[in-house]
């Protein structure tokens, strides 16, 4: 397991981990750990964002327009707050950081409660089979955009590859290959969020509020799952990895536990973890959103901005997609191709082409 080996096995020298790395599972899966700061310090990893960081696109899948489906395992704390959090932050300027990585605003639904069958769970032996069973029984319906963060009740401990929650890691996200289930999609993307009280308190965020540190940890995993969705099935530095830094890890790892705030689409201010921006060469709490007012005609797409510059008419003479425009109802694509002015689908092979008349806010 590439990422366990890089971030945990070699540095922490946990003998059990090497065995876990080689273990074969019926459903291939790995995870990417969000280390506690004390664990990073103990193994000599840099806590502050390194100035040399840069995310490289290795061609793997991203979650273009995320659909967050929380799962509450047992009597998880802050369920209503987490429902609001996910709905708010996927429609925030913080989430706009991810646009440079071909990830755009998404949606979220209220989480589903699930009774806790155990108070000690292992990722490979318990959590993955639990998720697979939810798919088989129709309780969740994964697709290429769904992300399932599992929030656990207090007192539930989790192990992954020999590492323990709130001792080594704060949370993690992973991938399960479910192609054999006939579910209509190849991968299931999930996150594991232990309760951030107890032994996690203070080690996974500096905010005095437990729920704010939970938001921060959850935002870390959300951003990483969206920008490096299939990390769990990668075996080397290359596809299916998406955006990854060979030295520093994923988008959230580079800025681990560095907190900021964002105003969600619901108008509420949430604590989040900053994320690495290649364009800013820094950890940032907000990104730029492309905005445009469009009008359709039979032969042209006219674009105007809120600035004083004149409207720009784009002739339908190329095959470029102008811009994905998040709005209140759905995402529109302005497509200046012959006979078509607008579409409602986002395709991975479309090209983002920003020209005169567009404005960054």
N, C-alpha and C positions, 0 to 999 in steps of 0.2 A: 504494500500500500504506500504509494509515493508520499502522500502528504503526512500520514502518520510517521513514516520513516523520517521525513525532514524535520517535522516540528516536535515530535514526541520521542520516538524510539531511540534515535541516535543520541539526542541531547539528554534525555532523561535516563537513558540506559535502564529501562524497565524490561527485564527479561521476558515477562509474559507477553509483552507487546509484539515481539518478533514472531512468536508462535501465532498470535492472533492475526498478524499480517498475512501469513501464509495459509490460513484456514480457508478451505473451500466452503462456499455457501450455495444452497440451491438457487438463491436469487443474488447475483453479484451485487455487492454494495460496499461502499466505504463512506467515510464522513470527513468533514474538515472541522477541527476543534478550534474554539475560541478560548485561548489559554487565559488563566487568571494572571494578573500582573506579577504576583509573587512567583508563579511558575516560570514566567518569562525571565525574571531576574535570576532565578536559581540556575537556569540553564544558559545564561549569558546572552539572551536575545534582547535587542533594543526595545525599550518600552515606548520612547518617543518616535514619531515618524521620521524615518531616515530621509535625508535630502536626495538620495540617489534613487528613490523608489520610482518605479514606472510599471504600469500594467500593460502587458502585451496580449494581443488577441490571438489565441491559438486555434480559433475556428470552431470551437464547440458551441453548444446551444446556450442562449440566454433566455430569460423569461421576459418576452417583449412587453406584454401588458399583464402584469401579475393579477391573479385572482387568489386572494388570501382566504384560506379556510382553517381557522384555528380549531384545535382539538383540546379540550380541557380534561385531563386525566385525573380523576378523583376530584376532591374539593379544592381545586386550584384557586389561588387568591386572585383578586382583581379581574375577574372575568368580564364584567361590564366595561371596565376601563380599557382592557385589552381589545375588546370589540371596537370601541371608539377609536383607540389608538391606530389600529391597522387601517380602518376606513379613512382616518384623517391623514396619516403620513403618506399613503400612496397617492394622495392628491395634494402634495405640498411641494414647496420649492426645494426642500431637502431631497425629495425623490427625483427632482429635475437634474440633480448631479449625475444621475445615471444615464441621461440622454446621450452623453458623449460615448457611452458604451452600447448604444442601440437598445436601451431599455427606457420605456416611457411609462407614464402614469397608468395606474391600474385600479383595482377595486378590491373590496373585502366584504365578507358576510359575517354574521354572528357565528361564533364557534359552537361546536356540538359538545355536550358533556358525555363522558364515558366513565363508567364505574372503574375504580382502581382494583385490579385483580391482585397486585403485588405491591410491596413497598420497597423492593429492590429489583431493579431491572437492568439487563444487559442489552446493548444495542442489537447485536446479531441474534441473540437467543430469544429476546422478548419483544423489543420495540419493532424490529422489522416484521416478524410474524404477525404482530398486532396490526400493523398497517396493512399488510397483505390480506389479512382476514377482513378488514373493513372494506377493502376493494371487492373481495369475493362476495361479501354479503350485501353489497350495494350501498353501504353507509357513506362511502365517499366515492366520487367519480373523478378520478384524476384526468387531466389533459395536459397539453404542452405548456399551459400558462398557470396551472394550479400549484400552490405552495401550501403545505400543511404544517404549520408550527404547532408542536405539542407542548402545552404548558402543564407542568406537574404540580400536584398538591405538595404542601410542606411535608417534610419527613420522608419523601421518596428519594432514594439514592439511585444513581445511574452510573453504569460503567460502560466504557467503550474501549476495546482493545487493551484492557488492563489499566486504563486511567479512570479516575473517579471524579464525579461531579463535585464542585466546590472544594476540591483539593488540587486538581490539575486544571480543569476546564470549567468555564462559566456556562457554555452552551455549545452546540454544534449544528451544522446542517449536513445532510447527506442525500444520497441518490440510491434508489432501488430500481433495478431493471425488471420491469413487470411485463415485458413483451410476451412472455409465455402465458399470461393470464387472459389474453384477448380483450384487454380493457380499452383498446383503441388508441393507446399511446405507449411509447416505449419506456418512459421513465416516470417514477414518482419522486417528487422533490419534497423533502420534509426537513423540519428543524426540531431540535430537542432543547427545551428551555426549562431547566430545573427551577424550583422556587428560589428567588434571590435573597431570601432571608436566611436565618441560621448561619451555617458556616460559609455561605456565599457572600454574606453581608460585608461590605467594605472591600471585598477582593475583586469585584466585577463592576466597579463604578464608584465615583467619589461623591455622588449626590447623597444628602442626608436622608432622602426619601427612598424607601425600598421599591415602591412602584416606579419611580423615575429611573432607578438603576435597571429595573426590569425592562422598561421601555428602551433604554439604551442598548442593553444586551440583545433585545428582540430586533431592534433596527439593524444592528451589526449583522445578524444572521439573515434578515430579509434582504439587505443589499447584496450580500455575498451570494445567496441563493439565486437572486435575479441575474447577476453578472457572471456567475460561474456555476451554472445549474447542474452540470453533469460531472462535477469534481469527484463524485462518489464512484464513478466507473472509469476514471482515468488511471492508466498504469505507467505513464511517462509524461514528460513535458511535451505536450502536443495535444491535438484534438483527442477526446472530447473536452479538454480544458477550454474555457473561454478566456476571460480576462484574468490574467495571473502574473505575478511577479515572482520569478524563480528564487529570489533572495528573501523577499519580505512577505510573500503569500498573497492573499486575496485583498479586495478593496477595503474590507473592514479591519483586517489584521494590521495593515500599515498604520492605521490610526487607532489602534486598540484602546478602548476606555477613555478616549478623548471626547468629552461630551459637549454638546451644544443644544440649541433649541430650534424648533421650527413651528410655524403656524400651520396646522392641518387644514384640509379642505373644509372642515367643520368649524373653523375659526378658533379652535382651541390650541393653546401652545403646549407642545410636547417636548420632553427631553429626548434627544436622540444622540447616537454616536456620530461624530463627523466621519466622512468617507474620503478616500483618496481621489483627488481630481488630477488626471493627467494634464488637462488644459491649464489648471491653476498651479500645478506642481506643488500641491499642498493639501492638507486635510481641511475640508471645508464643510460648512453646515447648510449651504444652499447652492443651487445651480441656476443657470439661465434657462428660461423657457421661451421657445419661439412662438410668437403670436402673430396672427394675420387675420384680416377680414377678407373674405373671398366672395365673389359674385360670379355666377355661372352664366355663360352665353353659349351659343351654338358652336363658336369656333375659337373662343379664347377664355382664359381664366384671368380675371382682373384682380390684382392684389393691392391693398392700400394699408397704411399703417397709421398709428396715432400720432406720428411725427409730422413735421411740416413738409416732408418731401412729397413729390407728385406720385400719383398712382402709377404702377408699372403694369403693362400688359405683356403677358407671356404667351407667345405664339406656340401652338401645339406642333412643334417640329422636332421634338426629341422624345426619348422614352424615359426621362427621369421623373421620379416622383418629387414633388416640390417639398412637402413637409407633412409629417403626421401632426395633426392639431388636436390636442386634448380639449374637450369642451364639456359642458355640463351633462350632455346626454350620451354622447359616444365619440369615438375618435374618427375624424374625417381625414381622408387622404386627398389632396389636390393633385390630380393627375392630368397634365396637359397633353394627353395622347389623343389621337384622332378619334372623334366621336364620343369621347368620354371626358367628363369634367370632374366628377367626383366618384369615389368608391368608398366602401366601408371595411375593406379587409386590409390587414397589414401583412405583407409578404417579406420574408427574410431576404429575398434577392432584389428588393427595391432599393434604389439609391437615393440618399438624402442629398438634395441639391439646393443650397441656399443662395439666392441671387439678390439683385437689387430690389428694394421695396420691402424686404423682410426686416423685422426689428427684433433685437434681443432685449428682454426686460430682466 
